[in-house]
Amino acid sequence: MSTPTLLQAAKALLARDLRLLWRRRGDALQPALFALLVVLLFALALGGEPRALASVAPAVLWVAVLLAGLLSLDTLFRGDAEDGSLEQWILAPVPLAWLVAVRVFSHWLATGMPLILAVPLLGELLYLPHAQLPVLLASLALGTPLLSLLGAVVAALTVGMRRSGILVAMLALPLFVPVLIFGAGSVARSAQGQDPVGALLLLAAGLVLALVLAPLAAAAAIRIALN
Amino acid sequence: MSAETDPSPPLLAARALTFTRNDAPVFGPLDFAVAAGEALLVQGDNGAGKTSLLRVLAGLLHADSGEIQFDGKRARPDLRARVIAYLGHLPALKADLGTLENLHFLCGLQGRRVRQLPGNALAVVGLAGYEDTLARHLSAGQKKRLSLARLWLAPAPLWLLDEPYANLDLEGINLVNRMISAHLRDGGAALVTTHGAYAAPPVQTRMLLLERRA
C-alpha cells in the first residue's frame, strides 16, 4: 500500500471518529439528552393536556432536534483544527471535500441518528398521534442529514475563530429555517389529512443538492480559515 | 519534444517565491532547488518566515507570486500530496487515542511505505512499549517522536520539517539526524528549519538564510 484510496481514507477517518466517540461517550449523549430536556419542558409547560400537546408535538420534536444539532455544530471541525489534524487532511492524497463529507456522516451518526431513534419515545411524551409517526420519521431521516451538511459549511467558515458559539447559531439558523418549515410542515399537512409527499420531496431534493455542494463549500471554507 | 528539459529535474524547485502578510513582505523573492538526496537547512531568527515558507511549500498558505515545481511539474494539490510529508508545530494527534491508533489513522489518511509497519516505526523512534499509551499521557518530546514515526511511515519523498529538534533530548536530536540521513540515502530530500541553536544533520546540506524584514 502506498497511497490510500478514497474508501481506505474514509474507513480510517470513520473508524477514528467512532472510536473517539466511544472514548467520550458521555459527551456523545449530550444532543439526545438536550432534546429530551426540551421535550420534557414543553410537556410540563403546556400542562400535560393530551389534545394541546398532540397538536404541537411534531413542531416541538422538530425544534428539539434542530436545536440539539445546532448545539453540537461548533465541535464539528474545531478539535481537528486545534490539534493540527486539518492540516494533515489538506495534505492527504484524497480530496479535502471527501474527508469533510465523511466527517459530516460521522457527525450525523453521532447526533442525528440517535435523535431519530429516540423520537418514537419522545413522541409518546407529547401524545404524538401514531398515524403521524411515519411521516415525522421520514421527514427527520431526510432533514437531519441536510441540517448536518448545512451546519458543516457554517462550522467550516467559523473554524478559524477562537470562539464562535453564538456566531455559528446566527449563521446557521437562516439556513436551517427552510428545513424546519418543510420538515415540520410535512407532518402538519399529513395531520390535516393532506398529502405530505410534496414537502418530503423538496427535503429530499435539498438533501441531494447539499450532498454534492456542501462538502465542496466546507472544504473551500476550511482552506481559507487555515490560510 | 525539442524543449530543453533538465535530464533529472530537482525534487523541489522554487522560482521568485514571495509571500506577504497584511501587505508586509514576509520573505522572498526566493529561488532555490532541492534535489533527491539533499537536505536544505532553512535558517533564520524567530519571525524570519521559516514556518511561512514551509507552509507555502506545503500548500497551506498561498504564495503571492512565484512558482513551485515538484519533479519539474507545476505544483498541483494531488501531486503535492504525493510528494510532501509535513511536520509542523501542531502534532495532529488525538489525545484520547493510543499511540498506535493515532499512527494507524494517519497511515490510513496519508498512505504508508511498503514493508513498514506502525509498530516497527514506534520502535524506530524509541516509543516501543508505549503502543497503548494515550497520546494525552505522552510528554512533549514523546509526542514529537510519535510525529516522527508518522513521517517515517509516510511514502512521500520530500520531508518538510518545521523545527524537528524542538522538545527533543540529545538522543532525540540524534534520532532526527539518523532519520534524515537514512531518508536521503533512500533518495528522499528534506527541508529543515532551525534557528541555529541545534545541531544540523550530518549529511550533504545546503543553507537558506532568511532574514527578518525591518
Interface residues (C-beta under 8 A of the other chain):
Chain A: M1 S2 T3 P4 Q8 A9 K11 A12 L13 A15 R16 R19 L20 R23 R24 E82 D83 G84 S85 E87 Q88 W89 I90 L91 A92 P93 V94 L99 L226 N227
Chain B: A58 G59 L60 L61 H62 D78 R80 A81 R82 I84 A85 Y86 G88 H89 L90 P91 A92 L93 K94 A95 D96 L97 E101 H104 F105 L106 C107 G108 L109 Q110 G111 R112 R113 V114 P155
